Amino acid sequence: MDENHSIKLFENKKVRVQWVEKDQKWYFSIIDVISVLTDSRDANNYWKVLKFRLKNEGNESVTNCNQLKMQSSDGKFYLTDVGDTEQILRLVQSIPSKKAEPFKAWLAKVGYQRIEETQDPELAFDRAMKTYLQKGYSKEWVNQRLKTIEVRKDLTDEWNRVGIDKESDFAILTNEITKAWSGKTVSEYKKLKNLHKENLRDNMTNLELVLSMLAEATTTELSKKEDPKTFKESKQIAVKGGRVAGNTRKDIEKQLGESIVTPKNAKDNLKELSVSKPVKIENKSLKKKEN
């Protein structure tokens, strides 16, 4: 079974999972998820009845599911109803089962946290830092990573100012910046690091983070100065901003005698940190709130 097809185990039950490159998403077999969360002897019939009920309720987020060929127990591949992560989480909410309750409680907690973060954005940074530290990242790396988030926000705010607000346009411009400083598109960069849905920056080294941050900060300042009127002009500025960091990368690589853009991902970086003990995190806020 290749890297785009895998099986996850939940309580000794298999859930078939497939990565779809063009969508940049993992898809889960709905029948398998139902088998895990319910005690139904016929998961296919359970899904048939549930799907009919959800359609009558006007729920299209789950019922408009895709089908992918997945390997069955007989070794053959059959078209199977699948859902992405969002669809599966929505499906869980509609299944009355004790096994589904922990997922529902978790979703409610996450939803509440997101509402809190809209009222106090600093909470998002606190939670992000806790999460990274718990995963084993060093505090120095985490501080660097959080700074990239701040720089990225400044850049997207600048793009909004000049009339760019579509996620697809953000992706295009980000791709131009990344290619200009690293020599690779975002997809090529992720492929180099053997990533799928994982966040690229979460898998960067300190130097890679610094250069990506330099590229975006430079692009922001150039955009403010040149005040582009069209998307094409913003794209040209993105390339110029990226090239500034790209030239810096080449200078550093010349001094080091090795490439900065590497296949190293988070697993490799954490191994180098030799983190053997969990990071102790106090319950109090990680930084003093500003008055």
C-alpha positions in Angstrom: 0.0 0.0 0.0 1.6 3.3 -1.1 1.9 6.5 0.9 -1.3 7.9 -0.5 -3.3 4.9 0.8 -3.2 4.0 4.4 -5.2 2.3 7.2 -5.7 3.9 10.6 -6.6 1.7 13.6 -9.2 2.8 16.1 -10.1 0.3 18.9 -8.7 -2.5 16.6 -11.0 -1.5 13.8 -9.6 -0.3 10.4 -10.4 3.0 8.9 -9.2 3.3 5.3 -7.6 6.7 4.4 -6.5 8.1 1.1 -4.6 11.3 0.2 -5.8 13.2 -2.9 -3.0 15.4 -4.2 -5.1 17.8 -6.3 -7.4 18.5 -3.3 -4.6 18.5 -0.8 -6.8 16.5 1.5 -7.1 13.2 3.3 -10.3 11.3 2.8 -11.7 8.7 5.2 -14.1 5.8 4.4 -17.4 6.8 5.9 -18.5 3.2 6.3 -15.3 2.5 8.3 -15.9 5.5 10.6 -19.5 4.4 11.2 -18.3 0.9 12.1 -15.9 2.4 14.7 -18.4 4.8 16.3 -21.5 2.5 16.3 -22.4 -1.0 17.3 -24.3 -1.5 14.0 -23.9 -4.9 12.4 -24.5 -3.4 9.0 -22.6 -0.1 8.6 -23.6 0.2 5.0 -27.3 0.2 5.9 -26.7 2.5 8.9 -25.0 5.0 6.5 -27.9 4.6 4.0 -30.5 5.5 6.6 -28.4 8.3 8.1 -27.6 9.8 4.7 -31.4 9.9 3.9 -32.2 11.6 7.2 -29.4 14.2 6.7 -30.6 15.0 3.2 -34.1 15.6 4.5 -32.6 18.0 7.1 -30.9 19.9 4.3 -27.4 18.8 5.3 -25.3 19.0 2.1 -21.9 19.2 3.8 -21.9 15.4 4.5 -24.4 14.0 2.0 -22.5 15.5 -1.0 -19.6 13.2 -0.4 -17.0 12.0 -2.9 -16.3 8.5 -3.9 -12.8 7.0 -4.2 -11.6 3.5 -5.0 -10.5 1.8 -1.8 -9.2 -1.7 -1.2 -11.8 -4.0 0.3 -11.2 -7.1 2.5 -11.2 -9.2 -0.7 -8.2 -7.3 -1.9 -10.1 -5.6 -4.7 -10.7 -1.9 -5.1 -14.3 -0.6 -5.1 -15.8 2.9 -5.2 -16.4 3.9 -1.6 -18.2 6.9 0.0 -15.5 9.1 1.6 -15.4 12.4 3.6 -12.7 14.9 4.3 -11.9 15.9 7.9 -14.6 18.5 8.0 -17.2 16.2 6.7 -16.3 13.4 9.1 -16.4 15.7 12.1 -19.8 16.9 10.9 -20.9 13.3 10.5 -19.8 12.5 14.1 -22.2 15.1 15.4 -25.1 13.2 13.8 -24.3 9.8 15.3 -26.0 9.0 18.7 -23.3 6.9 20.2 -21.3 6.9 23.5 -18.1 6.4 21.3 -18.9 9.6 19.5 -19.4 11.7 22.7 -15.7 12.4 23.2 -15.4 13.8 19.7 -18.5 15.9 20.2 -17.2 17.3 23.5 -13.8 18.1 21.8 -15.6 19.9 18.9 -17.6 22.0 21.4 -14.4 22.9 23.3 -12.5 23.8 20.1 -15.5 25.9 19.0 -15.6 27.7 22.3 -11.9 28.4 22.1 -12.2 29.9 18.7 -14.9 32.2 19.9 -12.6 33.3 22.8 -9.8 34.0 20.3 -12.0 36.3 18.2 -12.5 38.4 21.4 -8.9 38.1 22.5 -6.4 37.2 19.7 -3.6 36.9 22.2 -5.1 33.6 23.4 -4.4 32.1 20.0 -0.7 32.8 20.4 -0.7 31.4 23.9 -2.4 28.1 22.8 -0.1 27.9 19.8 3.0 28.2 22.0 1.7 25.5 24.4 0.9 23.2 21.5 4.3 23.5 19.9 6.1 23.1 23.2 4.1 20.0 24.0 5.2 18.5 20.6 8.8 19.0 21.7 9.9 22.1 19.8 12.4 24.3 21.5 11.3 27.6 22.9 13.7 29.4 20.6 12.1 27.7 17.5 8.6 28.4 18.8 9.3 32.1 19.3 10.7 32.2 15.8 7.6 30.4 14.4 5.2 32.8 16.2 7.1 35.7 14.7 6.5 34.3 11.2 2.8 34.3 12.0 2.9 38.0 12.9 4.9 38.8 9.8 2.5 36.8 7.7 -0.5 38.7 9.2 1.2 42.0 8.3 1.6 40.8 4.7 -2.0 39.6 4.3 -3.3 42.8 5.8 -1.2 44.7 3.1 -2.7 42.5 0.4 -6.2 43.2 1.7 -5.3 47.0 1.6 -4.5 46.8 -2.1 -7.7 44.8 -2.8 -6.6 41.2 -2.7 -8.8 39.1 -0.5 -9.2 35.7 -2.1 -7.5 32.7 -0.6 -6.6 31.4 -4.1 -4.8 34.7 -4.8 -3.0 34.5 -1.5 -1.8 31.0 -2.5 -0.6 32.3 -5.8 1.4 35.2 -4.3 2.8 33.0 -1.5 3.9 30.5 -4.2 5.8 33.3 -6.0 7.5 34.4 -2.8 8.5 30.9 -1.8 9.8 30.0 -5.3 11.8 33.3 -5.4 13.6 32.8 -2.1 13.9 28.9 -1.9 14.0 28.0 -5.6 11.0 25.7 -5.1 7.2 26.1 -5.3 5.3 25.4 -2.2 4.2 21.9 -3.5 7.8 21.1 -4.5 9.1 22.2 -1.1 6.5 20.0 0.6 7.4 17.1 -1.6 11.1 17.6 -0.7 10.2 17.3 3.0 7.8 14.4 2.4 4.8 16.4 3.6 1.1 16.1 2.7 -1.4 18.2 4.7 1.2 19.2 7.2 2.1 22.9 7.5 5.3 23.6 5.6 6.6 26.2 8.1 6.1 23.8 11.0 8.6 21.6 9.3 11.3 24.2 8.6 14.6 24.7 10.3 15.4 28.0 12.0 17.3 29.3 9.0 14.4 28.4 6.7 12.0 30.2 8.9 14.2 33.3 9.0 14.4 33.4 5.3 10.7 32.9 4.7 10.0 35.7 7.2 12.6 38.0 5.5 10.9 37.3 2.1 7.4 38.2 3.4 8.5 41.2 5.4 10.3 42.6 2.4 7.3 42.0 0.2 5.1 43.8 2.7 7.4 46.9 2.7 7.8 46.9 -1.0 4.0 46.8 -1.5 3.5 49.7 0.9 6.1 51.7 -1.0 5.0 50.9 -4.6 1.2 50.7 -3.8 0.2 48.3 -6.6 -3.1 48.8 -8.3 -3.4 45.3 -9.9 -2.9 41.7 -9.0 -0.2 41.5 -11.6 1.7 44.3 -10.0 1.4 42.6 -6.6 2.7 39.4 -8.1 5.8 41.2 -9.4 6.4 42.7 -6.0 6.1 39.2 -4.4 8.8 38.0 -6.7 11.1 40.9 -5.8 10.5 40.4 -2.1 11.3 36.8 -2.4 14.5 37.4 -4.4 15.9 39.6 -1.6 15.7 36.6 0.7 16.8 34.3 -2.1 20.0 36.3 -2.6 20.6 36.1 1.2 20.1 32.4 1.1 22.7 32.0 -1.6 25.2 34.1 0.3 24.7 32.0 3.5 24.9 28.7 1.5 28.2 29.9 0.0 29.6 30.5 3.5 28.3 27.3 4.9 29.0 25.2 1.9 25.7 23.4 2.1 22.0 24.0 1.1 19.7 25.7 3.5 16.6 24.3 1.8 16.7 20.7 3.0 14.5 17.6 3.2 14.5 17.9 7.0 11.0 17.9 8.4 9.6 18.3 12.0 10.5 14.7 12.9 14.2 15.3 11.9 14.3 18.7 13.6 12.9 17.3 16.9 15.4 14.4 16.8 18.2 16.9 16.6 16.8 18.7 19.6 17.1 15.4 21.5 13.9 16.1 23.4 13.5 13.1 25.7 11.2 14.6 28.4 7.9 16.4 28.0 8.0 20.1 28.4 6.5 21.3 31.7 4.0 24.1 31.0 2.5 26.2 33.7 -1.2 26.8 33.7 -0.8 30.6 33.9 -0.6 32.6 30.7 2.8 32.3 28.9 3.1 36.0 28.7 1.8 39.0 30.5 -1.3 40.5 29.0 -1.0 44.0 27.7 -3.2 46.5 29.5 
